Amino acid sequence: MRDKGLSRKAVLAALKKFLEQDRGYADGKILCSMCTSPHSIARTAHRWFLNPNLGDAGLFPGSLKLEKEAVQRLAALLNGENSVGFIVSGGTEANLLALWAARNMACACNPEVVLPESAHFSFKKICNLLGLKPVYASLDSAYRVKPSSVEKCITRNTVAIVGTAGTTELGTVDPIDKLSAIAVTHGVYLHVDAAFGGLIIPFLNDMGYEAKEFDFRLEGVKSITVDPHKMGMTPIPAGGILFRDSAVLDYIKTETPYLTEKWQYTFAGTRSGASAAAAWAVFEHLGREGFKKIVRRCMRLTKFLSSRLEALGFTLVVQPQLNIVAFKAADTKQLVEKLRQHGWLVSYIPRLDCIRIVIMPHIRKRHLAAFLKDLSHIAQADASSLKP
Ligand code: 0PR
């Protein structure tokens, strides 16, 4: 650290230089992210609530109410009549809290968790932290977990089953109804990772898309991850964990001997009130109608992109269920690199040897038209290795 500090002006000028090195969402070239530019009301709410610490919530009762209300809004969306939960740092912490509760409830000596092969990599960290053995269930031809495989993976050591509603790589939705039935039959905890899909799927049915049930209407679902900092247009960090009811909380509580509240239930101690305030502000401002509009636009653009890719001769890995498009080329890795040289940032998924594009709210039709133009030029120039 410097002996003598710099002026505010000098510091801000230096900061700006760092900021300029970062990519922004505005030019629509980030096609690989599940985050987006926060909604303007979320930015304001975030600034207003920089002081509150939900880790010592007795000092900040207003922020605590905001967190409770934000959680209630999510619970209402996911049909959790008696749900409780928290606004946490993201999907990883939300999934961690769910499996922490499941493990502690079950008391197994050699605890195992059944995960779809498509589960997000956060579960690898969580298994490592919690001493859980991951047991992977296989997928069907549409990249959804096979219920029969899940059932075969269950042993007396199984403390939880996980299903994903909106997988990270392809946006597919596991058959949560079937997993719920299996969970009930075997008396096992079912956690649904809807970190991405939780703020999309509830709006799809009204728009003519087929969206299967994945929420607390299903008896076996004990917890759901749903992240405001993904499709909720809330600044990072803002994850969400909802439990079916408060009974679970006893299994993850820690006494806080000298704080204003007696118990803490999240992994993080000090937690910003800004995340809860920003999420609350977006929910209140957009309402279901506002979310529907955004989801409808993302889904229309998804259809636009996927049909144009097919027309160009590329192969889709699956027909998109949510706002994620995955496709293959003859040499997909090389295509990723060429697109990068044109400024386009897409994900390469090694497991499926495909390109993944996430149509987040910052993506406009003109961005996709420019992308498709560059893509067809690249493919024409190097037809032999890139055309599928
Ligand atoms: N569950 C699912 C289904 C996810 O897709 C993710 C993250 C998580 C859990 C973990 O959430 P956190 O990252 O909030 O802890 N999915 C994105 C991914 O891995 C996260 C992301 C977002 C990565 C933006 C890169 C990026 O630019 O792709």
Boltz pocket constraint, residues with backbone or C-beta under 6 A from the ligand:
constraints:
  - pocket:
      binder: B
      contacts: [[A, 32], [A, 33], [A, 34], [A, 35], [A, 89], [A, 90], [A, 91], [A, 92], [A, 93], [A, 95], [A, 120], [A, 122], [A, 164], [A, 166], [A, 167], [A, 168], [A, 193], [A, 194], [A, 195], [A, 196], [A, 227], [A, 239]]
      max_distance: 6.0
